[in-house]
Protein backbone atom coordinates (compact mmCIF):
# COMPACT_ATOMS: atom_id res chain seq x y z
CA UNK A 1 0.00 0.00 0.00
CA UNK A 2 1.48 3.28 -1.11
CA UNK A 3 1.85 5.90 1.54
CA UNK A 4 0.41 9.24 0.49
CA UNK A 5 2.89 11.92 1.40
CA UNK A 6 1.72 15.34 2.40
CA UNK A 7 3.06 18.11 0.19
CA UNK A 8 5.25 20.55 2.04
CA UNK A 9 5.74 24.15 1.03
CA UNK A 10 8.81 26.25 1.53
CA UNK A 11 6.66 29.16 2.72
CA UNK A 12 3.75 27.91 4.83
CA UNK A 13 0.41 29.67 5.15
CA UNK A 14 -1.00 30.05 1.64
CA UNK A 15 -3.97 32.07 2.85
CA UNK A 16 -1.81 34.63 4.63
CA UNK A 17 0.77 34.96 1.85
CA UNK A 18 -1.95 35.16 -0.83
CA UNK A 19 -3.78 37.83 1.16
CA UNK A 20 -0.60 39.90 1.49
CA UNK A 21 0.00 39.55 -2.26
CA UNK A 22 -3.51 40.75 -3.14
CA UNK A 23 -3.24 43.62 -0.64
CA UNK A 24 0.07 44.81 -2.09
CA UNK A 25 -1.21 44.55 -5.66
CA UNK A 26 -4.30 46.51 -4.69
CA UNK A 27 -2.35 49.30 -2.99
CA UNK A 28 0.38 49.58 -5.62
CA UNK A 29 -1.43 48.75 -8.88
CA UNK A 30 -5.21 48.29 -8.80
CA UNK A 31 -6.31 51.26 -6.65
CA UNK A 32 -4.09 53.86 -8.42
CA UNK A 33 -5.32 52.63 -11.81
CA UNK A 34 -8.93 52.67 -10.69
CA UNK A 35 -8.49 56.30 -9.66
CA UNK A 36 -8.00 57.15 -13.34
CA UNK A 37 -11.43 55.74 -14.10
CA UNK A 38 -12.97 57.61 -11.15
CA UNK A 39 -11.61 61.00 -12.23
CA UNK A 40 -12.47 60.33 -15.87
CA UNK A 41 -16.05 59.49 -14.87
CA UNK A 42 -16.52 63.19 -14.02
CA UNK A 43 -16.78 63.79 -17.77
CA UNK A 44 -19.56 62.68 -20.06
CA UNK A 45 -18.63 60.45 -23.00
CA UNK A 46 -18.86 63.43 -25.35
CA UNK A 47 -16.58 65.53 -23.15
CA UNK A 48 -14.18 62.60 -22.75
CA UNK A 49 -14.00 62.06 -26.52
CA UNK A 50 -13.50 65.77 -27.21
CA UNK A 51 -10.69 65.84 -24.64
CA UNK A 52 -8.75 62.85 -25.95
CA UNK A 53 -9.28 63.68 -29.63
CA UNK A 54 -8.17 67.29 -29.69
CA UNK A 55 -5.68 67.99 -32.51
CA UNK A 56 -2.91 68.79 -30.03
CA UNK A 57 -3.55 65.56 -28.11
CA UNK A 58 -3.67 63.47 -31.30
CA UNK A 59 -0.38 65.02 -32.38
CA UNK A 60 1.20 64.08 -29.04
CA UNK A 61 -0.06 60.50 -29.49
CA UNK A 62 1.63 60.34 -32.89
CA UNK A 63 4.93 61.69 -31.53
CA UNK A 64 4.94 59.28 -28.57
CA UNK A 65 3.89 56.16 -30.47
CA UNK A 66 6.02 56.72 -33.58
CA UNK A 67 9.24 57.51 -31.71
CA UNK A 68 8.63 54.67 -29.23
CA UNK A 69 8.10 52.20 -32.07
CA UNK A 70 11.21 53.27 -33.98
CA UNK A 71 13.31 53.23 -30.80
CA UNK A 72 12.01 49.76 -29.85
CA UNK A 73 12.81 48.37 -33.30
CA UNK A 74 16.35 49.75 -33.00
CA UNK A 75 16.59 48.29 -29.51
CA UNK A 76 15.44 44.87 -30.77
CA UNK A 77 18.28 44.74 -33.30
CA UNK A 78 21.03 46.35 -31.22
CA UNK A 79 19.94 44.60 -28.03
CA UNK A 80 20.17 41.22 -29.76
CA UNK A 81 23.67 42.07 -31.00
CA UNK A 82 24.78 43.24 -27.55
CA UNK A 83 23.39 40.11 -25.89
CA UNK A 84 25.11 37.93 -28.49
CA UNK A 85 28.48 39.61 -27.91
CA UNK A 86 28.17 39.38 -24.10
CA UNK A 87 27.25 35.68 -24.20
CA UNK A 88 29.35 34.28 -27.07
CA UNK A 89 32.65 36.18 -26.74
CA UNK A 90 35.27 36.76 -24.06
CA UNK A 91 37.18 40.04 -24.17
CA UNK A 92 38.80 42.52 -21.78
CA UNK A 93 36.20 44.71 -20.07
CA UNK A 94 33.34 42.28 -20.67
CA UNK A 95 32.05 42.52 -17.09
CA UNK A 96 32.28 46.30 -17.21
CA UNK A 97 30.26 46.38 -20.44
CA UNK A 98 27.73 43.96 -18.97
CA UNK A 99 27.32 46.28 -15.99
CA UNK A 100 26.85 49.32 -18.21
CA UNK A 101 23.69 47.71 -19.61
CA UNK A 102 22.05 48.35 -16.23
CA UNK A 103 23.02 52.04 -16.22
CA UNK A 104 19.73 53.34 -17.71
CA UNK A 105 17.90 51.56 -14.86
CA UNK A 106 20.04 53.15 -12.14
CA UNK A 107 20.61 56.59 -13.66
CA UNK A 108 17.94 59.22 -12.92
CA UNK A 109 16.08 59.88 -16.15
CA UNK A 110 16.49 63.65 -15.78
CA UNK A 111 20.27 63.23 -15.68
CA UNK A 112 20.13 61.11 -18.83
CA UNK A 113 17.96 63.70 -20.55
CA UNK A 114 20.26 66.60 -19.70
CA UNK A 115 23.36 64.63 -20.77
CA UNK A 116 21.84 63.58 -24.08
CA UNK A 117 20.63 67.11 -24.75
CA UNK A 118 24.09 68.62 -24.23
CA UNK A 119 25.57 65.95 -26.47
CA UNK A 120 23.11 66.41 -29.35
CA UNK A 121 22.70 70.21 -29.53
CA UNK A 122 24.47 72.04 -32.35
CA UNK A 123 27.43 72.78 -30.04
CA UNK A 124 27.64 69.23 -28.65
CA UNK A 125 29.93 66.39 -29.70
CA UNK A 126 27.34 64.53 -31.74
CA UNK A 127 25.05 67.42 -32.63
CA UNK A 128 27.97 69.56 -33.80
CA UNK A 129 29.04 66.92 -36.31
CA UNK A 130 25.58 66.58 -37.84
CA UNK A 131 25.05 70.35 -37.73
CA UNK A 132 27.78 70.69 -40.37
CA UNK A 133 25.47 68.85 -42.75
CA UNK A 134 22.38 70.79 -41.68
CA UNK A 135 20.89 67.90 -39.71
CA UNK A 136 19.50 68.89 -36.28
CA UNK A 137 19.32 66.21 -33.59
CA UNK A 138 18.21 67.87 -30.36
CA UNK A 139 14.67 69.25 -30.17
CA UNK A 140 13.52 66.93 -32.98
CA UNK A 141 11.94 63.46 -33.18
CA UNK A 142 15.42 62.08 -33.85
CA UNK A 143 16.56 63.36 -30.45
CA UNK A 144 13.50 61.84 -28.77
CA UNK A 145 14.26 58.51 -30.44
CA UNK A 146 17.86 58.58 -29.21
CA UNK A 147 16.69 59.16 -25.63
CA UNK A 148 14.18 56.31 -25.90
CA UNK A 149 16.83 53.96 -27.30
CA UNK A 150 18.98 54.76 -24.26
CA UNK A 151 16.31 53.90 -21.70
CA UNK A 152 14.81 50.93 -23.58
CA UNK A 153 17.76 48.82 -24.66
CA UNK A 154 18.33 47.07 -21.27
CA UNK A 155 14.92 45.38 -21.58
CA UNK A 156 15.92 43.62 -24.80
CA UNK A 157 19.41 42.67 -23.65
CA UNK A 158 18.25 41.27 -20.31
CA UNK A 159 15.41 39.35 -21.97
CA UNK A 160 17.55 37.70 -24.65
CA UNK A 161 20.80 37.18 -22.72
CA UNK A 162 19.68 34.36 -20.35
CA UNK A 163 18.04 32.46 -23.23
CA UNK A 164 21.23 32.62 -25.28
CA UNK A 165 23.21 31.33 -22.31
CA UNK A 166 20.99 28.25 -22.06
CA UNK A 167 21.22 27.24 -25.74
CA UNK A 168 23.30 24.09 -26.07
CA UNK A 169 26.21 24.37 -28.51
CA UNK A 170 25.56 20.77 -29.61
CA UNK A 171 22.54 21.92 -31.64
CA UNK A 172 24.74 24.31 -33.62
CA UNK A 173 27.40 21.65 -34.11
CA UNK A 174 24.78 19.19 -35.34
CA UNK A 175 23.41 21.76 -37.80
CA UNK A 176 26.88 22.47 -39.18
CA UNK A 177 27.59 18.73 -39.50
CA UNK A 178 24.44 18.52 -41.62
CA UNK A 179 25.88 21.20 -43.90
CA UNK A 180 24.17 24.32 -42.56
CA UNK A 181 26.00 27.60 -43.07
CA UNK A 182 26.56 29.95 -40.11
CA UNK A 183 23.71 32.19 -41.26
CA UNK A 184 21.30 29.30 -41.74
CA UNK A 185 22.27 27.84 -38.38
CA UNK A 186 21.43 31.12 -36.71
CA UNK A 187 18.04 31.56 -38.42
CA UNK A 188 16.96 27.91 -38.21
CA UNK A 189 18.41 26.81 -34.87
CA UNK A 190 19.20 29.79 -32.65
CA UNK A 191 16.70 32.46 -33.65
CA UNK A 192 13.56 30.33 -33.02
CA UNK A 193 14.80 29.74 -29.47
CA UNK A 194 15.37 33.41 -28.68
CA UNK A 195 12.37 34.76 -30.63
CA UNK A 196 9.89 34.71 -27.68
CA UNK A 197 12.44 36.49 -25.47
CA UNK A 198 13.10 39.01 -28.23
CA UNK A 199 9.37 39.72 -28.51
CA UNK A 200 9.17 40.16 -24.74
CA UNK A 201 12.09 42.58 -24.71
CA UNK A 202 10.67 44.54 -27.64
CA UNK A 203 7.22 44.96 -26.11
CA UNK A 204 8.60 45.84 -22.67
CA UNK A 205 10.89 48.43 -24.26
CA UNK A 206 7.99 49.80 -26.31
CA UNK A 207 5.76 50.13 -23.25
CA UNK A 208 8.59 51.78 -21.30
CA UNK A 209 9.37 54.22 -24.12
CA UNK A 210 5.71 55.09 -24.50
CA UNK A 211 5.46 56.43 -20.97
CA UNK A 212 8.94 57.93 -20.64
CA UNK A 213 9.05 61.52 -19.42
CA UNK A 214 12.25 62.51 -17.60
CA UNK A 215 14.85 61.65 -20.25
CA UNK A 216 12.71 62.97 -23.13
CA UNK A 217 11.34 66.26 -21.82
CA UNK A 218 14.72 68.04 -22.13
CA UNK A 219 15.76 66.78 -25.55
CA UNK A 220 12.28 67.02 -27.14
CA UNK A 221 11.98 70.79 -27.24
CA UNK A 222 8.27 70.33 -26.43
CA UNK A 223 6.96 72.17 -29.49
CA UNK A 224 3.19 71.59 -29.79
CA UNK A 225 2.17 69.58 -32.88
CA UNK A 226 5.83 68.70 -33.56
CA UNK A 227 7.80 67.31 -30.60
CA UNK A 228 5.34 67.40 -27.70
CA UNK A 229 4.98 63.97 -26.09
CA UNK A 230 1.82 62.74 -24.37
CA UNK A 231 3.31 62.45 -20.84
CA UNK A 232 4.30 66.13 -21.03
CA UNK A 233 0.79 67.05 -22.12
CA UNK A 234 -0.60 65.17 -19.12
CA UNK A 235 1.75 67.10 -16.82
CA UNK A 236 0.63 70.36 -18.41
CA UNK A 237 -3.01 69.53 -17.68
CA UNK A 238 -2.13 68.67 -14.07
CA UNK A 239 -0.30 71.97 -13.62
CA UNK A 240 -3.47 73.74 -14.78
CA UNK A 241 -5.47 71.68 -12.22
CA UNK A 242 -7.50 70.09 -15.00
CA UNK A 243 -7.46 66.64 -13.43
CA UNK A 244 -10.34 65.29 -15.50
CA UNK A 245 -8.55 66.04 -18.80
CA UNK A 246 -5.22 64.74 -17.49
CA UNK A 247 -6.72 61.46 -16.31
CA UNK A 248 -8.67 61.08 -19.57
CA UNK A 249 -5.49 61.28 -21.63
CA UNK A 250 -3.71 59.03 -19.12
CA UNK A 251 -6.52 56.49 -19.44
CA UNK A 252 -5.86 56.25 -23.18
CA UNK A 253 -2.18 55.61 -22.51
CA UNK A 254 -3.11 53.01 -19.90
CA UNK A 255 -5.34 51.25 -22.41
CA UNK A 256 -2.50 51.31 -24.95
CA UNK A 257 -0.15 49.75 -22.39
CA UNK A 258 -2.65 46.94 -21.68
CA UNK A 259 -3.01 46.28 -25.42
CA UNK A 260 0.78 46.12 -25.83
CA UNK A 261 1.15 43.66 -22.93
CA UNK A 262 -1.76 41.57 -24.22
CA UNK A 263 -0.18 41.35 -27.68
CA UNK A 264 3.11 40.42 -26.01
CA UNK A 265 1.42 37.56 -24.15
CA UNK A 266 -0.32 36.28 -27.30
CA UNK A 267 2.83 36.41 -29.44
CA UNK A 268 4.93 34.71 -26.77
CA UNK A 269 2.32 31.98 -26.36
CA UNK A 270 2.15 31.30 -30.09
CA UNK A 271 5.93 31.34 -30.47
CA UNK A 272 6.35 28.92 -27.55
CA UNK A 273 3.73 26.53 -28.99
CA UNK A 274 5.42 26.65 -32.38
CA UNK A 275 8.80 25.84 -30.84
CA UNK A 276 7.19 23.02 -28.84
CA UNK A 277 5.75 21.48 -32.02
CA UNK A 278 9.12 21.69 -33.77
CA UNK A 279 10.85 20.08 -30.80
C-alpha positions as CSV (number, residue, x, y, z in Angstrom):
1,X,0.0,0.0,0.0
2,X,1.5,3.3,-1.1
3,X,1.8,5.9,1.5
4,X,0.4,9.2,0.5
5,X,2.9,11.9,1.4
6,X,1.7,15.3,2.4
7,X,3.1,18.1,0.2
8,X,5.3,20.5,2.0
9,X,5.7,24.1,1.0
10,X,8.8,26.3,1.5
11,X,6.7,29.2,2.7
12,X,3.7,27.9,4.8
13,X,0.4,29.7,5.1
14,X,-1.0,30.0,1.6
15,X,-4.0,32.1,2.8
16,X,-1.8,34.6,4.6
17,X,0.8,35.0,1.8
18,X,-1.9,35.2,-0.8
19,X,-3.8,37.8,1.2
20,X,-0.6,39.9,1.5
21,X,0.0,39.6,-2.3
22,X,-3.5,40.8,-3.1
23,X,-3.2,43.6,-0.6
24,X,0.1,44.8,-2.1
25,X,-1.2,44.6,-5.7
26,X,-4.3,46.5,-4.7
27,X,-2.3,49.3,-3.0
28,X,0.4,49.6,-5.6
29,X,-1.4,48.8,-8.9
30,X,-5.2,48.3,-8.8
31,X,-6.3,51.3,-6.6
32,X,-4.1,53.9,-8.4
33,X,-5.3,52.6,-11.8
34,X,-8.9,52.7,-10.7
35,X,-8.5,56.3,-9.7
36,X,-8.0,57.1,-13.3
37,X,-11.4,55.7,-14.1
38,X,-13.0,57.6,-11.2
39,X,-11.6,61.0,-12.2
40,X,-12.5,60.3,-15.9
41,X,-16.1,59.5,-14.9
42,X,-16.5,63.2,-14.0
43,X,-16.8,63.8,-17.8
44,X,-19.6,62.7,-20.1
45,X,-18.6,60.5,-23.0
46,X,-18.9,63.4,-25.3
47,X,-16.6,65.5,-23.1
48,X,-14.2,62.6,-22.8
49,X,-14.0,62.1,-26.5
50,X,-13.5,65.8,-27.2
51,X,-10.7,65.8,-24.6
52,X,-8.7,62.8,-25.9
53,X,-9.3,63.7,-29.6
54,X,-8.2,67.3,-29.7
55,X,-5.7,68.0,-32.5
56,X,-2.9,68.8,-30.0
57,X,-3.6,65.6,-28.1
58,X,-3.7,63.5,-31.3
59,X,-0.4,65.0,-32.4
60,X,1.2,64.1,-29.0
61,X,-0.1,60.5,-29.5
62,X,1.6,60.3,-32.9
63,X,4.9,61.7,-31.5
64,X,4.9,59.3,-28.6
65,X,3.9,56.2,-30.5
66,X,6.0,56.7,-33.6
67,X,9.2,57.5,-31.7
68,X,8.6,54.7,-29.2
69,X,8.1,52.2,-32.1
70,X,11.2,53.3,-34.0
71,X,13.3,53.2,-30.8
72,X,12.0,49.8,-29.8
73,X,12.8,48.4,-33.3
74,X,16.3,49.7,-33.0
75,X,16.6,48.3,-29.5
76,X,15.4,44.9,-30.8
77,X,18.3,44.7,-33.3
78,X,21.0,46.4,-31.2
79,X,19.9,44.6,-28.0
80,X,20.2,41.2,-29.8
81,X,23.7,42.1,-31.0
82,X,24.8,43.2,-27.5
83,X,23.4,40.1,-25.9
84,X,25.1,37.9,-28.5
85,X,28.5,39.6,-27.9
86,X,28.2,39.4,-24.1
87,X,27.3,35.7,-24.2
88,X,29.4,34.3,-27.1
89,X,32.6,36.2,-26.7
90,X,35.3,36.8,-24.1
91,X,37.2,40.0,-24.2
92,X,38.8,42.5,-21.8
93,X,36.2,44.7,-20.1
94,X,33.3,42.3,-20.7
95,X,32.1,42.5,-17.1
96,X,32.3,46.3,-17.2
97,X,30.3,46.4,-20.4
98,X,27.7,44.0,-19.0
99,X,27.3,46.3,-16.0
100,X,26.8,49.3,-18.2
101,X,23.7,47.7,-19.6
102,X,22.1,48.3,-16.2
103,X,23.0,52.0,-16.2
104,X,19.7,53.3,-17.7
105,X,17.9,51.6,-14.9
106,X,20.0,53.1,-12.1
107,X,20.6,56.6,-13.7
108,X,17.9,59.2,-12.9
109,X,16.1,59.9,-16.1
110,X,16.5,63.6,-15.8
111,X,20.3,63.2,-15.7
112,X,20.1,61.1,-18.8
113,X,18.0,63.7,-20.5
114,X,20.3,66.6,-19.7
115,X,23.4,64.6,-20.8
116,X,21.8,63.6,-24.1
117,X,20.6,67.1,-24.8
118,X,24.1,68.6,-24.2
119,X,25.6,66.0,-26.5
120,X,23.1,66.4,-29.3
121,X,22.7,70.2,-29.5
122,X,24.5,72.0,-32.3
123,X,27.4,72.8,-30.0
124,X,27.6,69.2,-28.6
125,X,29.9,66.4,-29.7
126,X,27.3,64.5,-31.7
127,X,25.0,67.4,-32.6
128,X,28.0,69.6,-33.8
129,X,29.0,66.9,-36.3
130,X,25.6,66.6,-37.8
131,X,25.0,70.4,-37.7
132,X,27.8,70.7,-40.4
133,X,25.5,68.8,-42.8
134,X,22.4,70.8,-41.7
135,X,20.9,67.9,-39.7
136,X,19.5,68.9,-36.3
137,X,19.3,66.2,-33.6
138,X,18.2,67.9,-30.4
139,X,14.7,69.2,-30.2
140,X,13.5,66.9,-33.0
141,X,11.9,63.5,-33.2
142,X,15.4,62.1,-33.8
143,X,16.6,63.4,-30.5
144,X,13.5,61.8,-28.8
145,X,14.3,58.5,-30.4
146,X,17.9,58.6,-29.2
147,X,16.7,59.2,-25.6
148,X,14.2,56.3,-25.9
149,X,16.8,54.0,-27.3
150,X,19.0,54.8,-24.3
151,X,16.3,53.9,-21.7
152,X,14.8,50.9,-23.6
153,X,17.8,48.8,-24.7
154,X,18.3,47.1,-21.3
155,X,14.9,45.4,-21.6
156,X,15.9,43.6,-24.8
157,X,19.4,42.7,-23.7
158,X,18.3,41.3,-20.3
159,X,15.4,39.3,-22.0
160,X,17.5,37.7,-24.6
161,X,20.8,37.2,-22.7
162,X,19.7,34.4,-20.3
163,X,18.0,32.5,-23.2
164,X,21.2,32.6,-25.3
165,X,23.2,31.3,-22.3
166,X,21.0,28.2,-22.1
167,X,21.2,27.2,-25.7
168,X,23.3,24.1,-26.1
169,X,26.2,24.4,-28.5
170,X,25.6,20.8,-29.6
171,X,22.5,21.9,-31.6
172,X,24.7,24.3,-33.6
173,X,27.4,21.7,-34.1
174,X,24.8,19.2,-35.3
175,X,23.4,21.8,-37.8
176,X,26.9,22.5,-39.2
177,X,27.6,18.7,-39.5
178,X,24.4,18.5,-41.6
179,X,25.9,21.2,-43.9
180,X,24.2,24.3,-42.6
181,X,26.0,27.6,-43.1
182,X,26.6,29.9,-40.1
183,X,23.7,32.2,-41.3
184,X,21.3,29.3,-41.7
185,X,22.3,27.8,-38.4
186,X,21.4,31.1,-36.7
187,X,18.0,31.6,-38.4
188,X,17.0,27.9,-38.2
189,X,18.4,26.8,-34.9
190,X,19.2,29.8,-32.6
191,X,16.7,32.5,-33.7
192,X,13.6,30.3,-33.0
193,X,14.8,29.7,-29.5
194,X,15.4,33.4,-28.7
195,X,12.4,34.8,-30.6
196,X,9.9,34.7,-27.7
197,X,12.4,36.5,-25.5
198,X,13.1,39.0,-28.2
199,X,9.4,39.7,-28.5
200,X,9.2,40.2,-24.7
201,X,12.1,42.6,-24.7
202,X,10.7,44.5,-27.6
203,X,7.2,45.0,-26.1
204,X,8.6,45.8,-22.7
205,X,10.9,48.4,-24.3
206,X,8.0,49.8,-26.3
207,X,5.8,50.1,-23.2
208,X,8.6,51.8,-21.3
209,X,9.4,54.2,-24.1
210,X,5.7,55.1,-24.5
211,X,5.5,56.4,-21.0
212,X,8.9,57.9,-20.6
213,X,9.1,61.5,-19.4
214,X,12.3,62.5,-17.6
215,X,14.9,61.6,-20.3
216,X,12.7,63.0,-23.1
217,X,11.3,66.3,-21.8
218,X,14.7,68.0,-22.1
219,X,15.8,66.8,-25.6
220,X,12.3,67.0,-27.1
221,X,12.0,70.8,-27.2
222,X,8.3,70.3,-26.4
223,X,7.0,72.2,-29.5
224,X,3.2,71.6,-29.8
225,X,2.2,69.6,-32.9
226,X,5.8,68.7,-33.6
227,X,7.8,67.3,-30.6
228,X,5.3,67.4,-27.7
229,X,5.0,64.0,-26.1
230,X,1.8,62.7,-24.4
231,X,3.3,62.5,-20.8
232,X,4.3,66.1,-21.0
233,X,0.8,67.1,-22.1
234,X,-0.6,65.2,-19.1
235,X,1.8,67.1,-16.8
236,X,0.6,70.4,-18.4
237,X,-3.0,69.5,-17.7
238,X,-2.1,68.7,-14.1
239,X,-0.3,72.0,-13.6
240,X,-3.5,73.7,-14.8
241,X,-5.5,71.7,-12.2
242,X,-7.5,70.1,-15.0
243,X,-7.5,66.6,-13.4
244,X,-10.3,65.3,-15.5
245,X,-8.6,66.0,-18.8
246,X,-5.2,64.7,-17.5
247,X,-6.7,61.5,-16.3
248,X,-8.7,61.1,-19.6
249,X,-5.5,61.3,-21.6
250,X,-3.7,59.0,-19.1
251,X,-6.5,56.5,-19.4
252,X,-5.9,56.2,-23.2
253,X,-2.2,55.6,-22.5
254,X,-3.1,53.0,-19.9
255,X,-5.3,51.2,-22.4
256,X,-2.5,51.3,-25.0
257,X,-0.2,49.8,-22.4
258,X,-2.7,46.9,-21.7
259,X,-3.0,46.3,-25.4
260,X,0.8,46.1,-25.8
261,X,1.2,43.7,-22.9
262,X,-1.8,41.6,-24.2
263,X,-0.2,41.4,-27.7
264,X,3.1,40.4,-26.0
265,X,1.4,37.6,-24.1
266,X,-0.3,36.3,-27.3
267,X,2.8,36.4,-29.4
268,X,4.9,34.7,-26.8
269,X,2.3,32.0,-26.4
270,X,2.1,31.3,-30.1
271,X,5.9,31.3,-30.5
272,X,6.3,28.9,-27.6
273,X,3.7,26.5,-29.0
274,X,5.4,26.6,-32.4
275,X,8.8,25.8,-30.8
276,X,7.2,23.0,-28.8
277,X,5.8,21.5,-32.0
278,X,9.1,21.7,-33.8
279,X,10.8,20.1,-30.8
